[in-house]
Amino acid sequence: MKRINLDHAATTSLDPSVLQEMSKAFALPGNPSALHNSGREARAMLERARSKVAALLDVLPGEVYFTSGGTESDNWALRCIARDDGQQIAVSAIEHHAVLHTAEWLKKQGVPIAILPVQPGGTVDFSLLKETLAGNVAMVSVMTANNETGVIQPVEEIGLLCHEKGILFHTDAVQAVGALQAKALCAHADLVSLSGHKFYGPKGIGVLVIRRHVKLTRFMHGGAQERGLRAGTENIPGAVGFAAAFALAESLREAETERIAKLRDRFESQLFAALPGLRRNGEGARLPGHSNLCFPVRDGRALLMRLDMAGIDASAGSACASGSTEPSHVLLAMGLSREEAQASLRFSLGRGTTEDDIDEAALRIIRVVQSM
């Protein structure tokens, strides 16, 4: 039985062409901080990767900082932002746990935290956001697109509103690369988090874009790497792979988003036609490959396990929270009951998904649900 991967939002496989680019970096003997020729070669390769990423994002190379991934980027943005005593950090209720758990930690350190509610469709409640921004706020963090529902947030409007009031805006854009235009990701944000393994790049490498006017303190202590803000010998193969995967994702973006969106719509139409009571979670603009569905079953975990036995890779929410028995915080924030949230699964399509995959997956899912 062929396994069908409908969990691309959790991670993606490394593209062979990206691995080929990385192999050149793996062969380098030098440390980029060394002054000898091998060190200079390593430094040059790192900075070429940085410049490539900066060009894709339409920012300066000096505004691109390599990290170990989206989680570190989110932590750095929230924990090290310069703020006055009493200033709040506002985060949406549907953020990735890398943001929410960091906010919880900051709250324990005495930093005021405001949680921004979302509307039933999954977007930030703009009227309540405006009320929050009338207070003493240092920074707002709202993700570009939700990792569970795929709902795209109005980040342009949020960014403009924040800047009118002199408030910094951070966005976790981890899920957006390859689906939204690269240059749009940083157009209205002061800090932007990205992660390579979400767009067919290597795991263990990410980026935090820090615009020039932002005052951010050192996150890792040690050497002078990453302009003195993040110590540690740079992951050159990771940076090269990140840049190569990012460029490839952007070159394929228009064709792939159209193709994948059509496949997702085909997938959903088959399920809705065969399963009365099925509901979609999230409204409005979505990432092309995301489908978050509430099934007419009592136990979504049991459904997920049966689908696994039927050869379907899906998810009950964020992969980072897969060990939790609690229902999705995203769906609860959108107003679903605990029972509805626990009966919901996320399906996410990717570059390798075919029409045959979709038709076969829909057939297997329908059979499993009807047997429960």
ChimeraX attribute file (.defattr): number of C-alpha atoms within 10 A of each C-alpha:
attribute: neighborCount
match mode: 1-to-1
recipient: residues
	/A:1	5
	/A:2	9
	/A:3	13
	/A:4	21
	/A:5	20
	/A:6	24
	/A:7	22
	/A:8	24
	/A:9	26
	/A:10	18
	/A:11	19
	/A:12	20
	/A:13	15
	/A:14	18
	/A:15	16
	/A:16	12
	/A:17	14
	/A:18	23
	/A:19	20
	/A:20	12
	/A:21	16
	/A:22	22
	/A:23	13
	/A:24	13
	/A:25	22
	/A:26	13
	/A:27	9
	/A:28	16
	/A:29	11
	/A:30	17
	/A:31	19
	/A:32	24
	/A:33	15
	/A:34	13
	/A:35	12
	/A:36	11
	/A:37	12
	/A:38	15
	/A:39	17
	/A:40	16
	/A:41	19
	/A:42	21
	/A:43	19
	/A:44	13
	/A:45	20
	/A:46	22
	/A:47	18
	/A:48	15
	/A:49	22
	/A:50	23
	/A:51	20
	/A:52	18
	/A:53	25
	/A:54	20
	/A:55	15
	/A:56	17
	/A:57	20
	/A:58	16
	/A:59	19
	/A:60	16
	/A:61	18
	/A:62	16
	/A:63	18
	/A:64	21
	/A:65	20
	/A:66	26
	/A:67	25
	/A:68	19
	/A:69	22
	/A:70	28
	/A:71	20
	/A:72	22
	/A:73	27
	/A:74	26
	/A:75	18
	/A:76	23
	/A:77	28
	/A:78	24
	/A:79	18
	/A:80	13
	/A:81	17
	/A:82	15
	/A:83	15
	/A:84	11
	/A:85	11
	/A:86	13
	/A:87	16
	/A:88	21
	/A:89	24
	/A:90	23
	/A:91	25
	/A:92	23
	/A:93	23
	/A:94	28
	/A:95	24
	/A:96	24
	/A:97	17
	/A:98	17
	/A:99	29
	/A:100	21
	/A:101	13
	/A:102	18
	/A:103	23
	/A:104	14
	/A:105	13
	/A:106	16
	/A:107	15
	/A:108	11
	/A:109	9
	/A:110	10
	/A:111	19
	/A:112	18
	/A:113	19
	/A:114	19
	/A:115	18
	/A:116	21
	/A:117	19
	/A:118	20
	/A:119	14
	/A:120	17
	/A:121	18
	/A:122	26
	/A:123	23
	/A:124	25
	/A:125	15
	/A:126	16
	/A:127	8
	/A:128	12
	/A:129	22
	/A:130	13
	/A:131	9
	/A:132	17
	/A:133	20
	/A:134	9
	/A:135	10
	/A:136	15
	/A:137	23
	/A:138	22
	/A:139	24
	/A:140	26
	/A:141	28
	/A:142	27
	/A:143	27
	/A:144	25
	/A:145	27
	/A:146	27
	/A:147	27
	/A:148	30
	/A:149	29
	/A:150	27
	/A:151	25
	/A:152	23
	/A:153	20
	/A:154	16
	/A:155	24
	/A:156	16
	/A:157	12
	/A:158	21
	/A:159	23
	/A:160	15
	/A:161	17
	/A:162	22
	/A:163	15
	/A:164	9
	/A:165	12
	/A:166	13
	/A:167	19
	/A:168	20
	/A:169	24
	/A:170	28
	/A:171	29
	/A:172	30
	/A:173	22
	/A:174	26
	/A:175	26
	/A:176	22
	/A:177	20
	/A:178	25
	/A:179	22
	/A:180	20
	/A:181	15
	/A:182	21
	/A:183	14
	/A:184	14
	/A:185	24
	/A:186	23
	/A:187	15
	/A:188	20
	/A:189	25
	/A:190	21
	/A:191	28
	/A:192	28
	/A:193	30
	/A:194	29
	/A:195	30
	/A:196	29
	/A:197	25
	/A:198	26
	/A:199	29
	/A:200	27
	/A:201	32
	/A:202	27
	/A:203	19
	/A:204	17
	/A:205	25
	/A:206	27
	/A:207	26
	/A:208	25
	/A:209	27
	/A:210	23
	/A:211	18
	/A:212	13
	/A:213	9
	/A:214	13
	/A:215	12
	/A:216	19
	/A:217	15
	/A:218	17
	/A:219	17
	/A:220	15
	/A:221	12
	/A:222	13
	/A:223	14
	/A:224	14
	/A:225	18
	/A:226	18
	/A:227	11
	/A:228	15
	/A:229	18
	/A:230	21
	/A:231	16
	/A:232	15
	/A:233	14
	/A:234	20
	/A:235	19
	/A:236	24
	/A:237	25
	/A:238	27
	/A:239	30
	/A:240	30
	/A:241	30
	/A:242	32
	/A:243	26
	/A:244	24
	/A:245	29
	/A:246	25
	/A:247	19
	/A:248	18
	/A:249	21
	/A:250	19
	/A:251	12
	/A:252	13
	/A:253	18
	/A:254	14
	/A:255	9
	/A:256	19
	/A:257	19
	/A:258	13
	/A:259	18
	/A:260	24
	/A:261	18
	/A:262	15
	/A:263	23
	/A:264	21
	/A:265	16
	/A:266	15
	/A:267	22
	/A:268	19
	/A:269	12
	/A:270	15
	/A:271	21
	/A:272	15
	/A:273	10
	/A:274	15
	/A:275	16
	/A:276	10
	/A:277	10
	/A:278	17
	/A:279	17
	/A:280	16
	/A:281	24
	/A:282	23
	/A:283	15
	/A:284	11
	/A:285	14
	/A:286	18
	/A:287	22
	/A:288	24
	/A:289	28
	/A:290	26
	/A:291	25
	/A:292	23
	/A:293	23
	/A:294	21
	/A:295	23
	/A:296	18
	/A:297	18
	/A:298	14
	/A:299	16
	/A:300	22
	/A:301	17
	/A:302	13
	/A:303	21
	/A:304	22
	/A:305	15
	/A:306	16
	/A:307	19
	/A:308	15
	/A:309	12
	/A:310	18
	/A:311	17
	/A:312	24
	/A:313	20
	/A:314	23
	/A:315	25
	/A:316	24
	/A:317	26
	/A:318	20
	/A:319	16
	/A:320	11
	/A:321	15
	/A:322	12
	/A:323	8
	/A:324	9
	/A:325	9
	/A:326	11
	/A:327	22
	/A:328	23
	/A:329	21
	/A:330	23
	/A:331	26
	/A:332	18
	/A:333	18
	/A:334	21
	/A:335	16
	/A:336	19
	/A:337	13
	/A:338	14
	/A:339	15
	/A:340	23
	/A:341	26
	/A:342	24
	/A:343	22
	/A:344	30
	/A:345	25
	/A:346	24
	/A:347	24
	/A:348	27
	/A:349	25
	/A:350	25
	/A:351	18
	/A:352	13
	/A:353	19
	/A:354	15
	/A:355	15
	/A:356	11
	/A:357	20
	/A:358	22
	/A:359	15
	/A:360	16
	/A:361	23
	/A:362	20
	/A:363	15
	/A:364	16
	/A:365	20
	/A:366	17
	/A:367	15
	/A:368	16
	/A:369	16
	/A:370	12
	/A:371	7
	/A:372	12
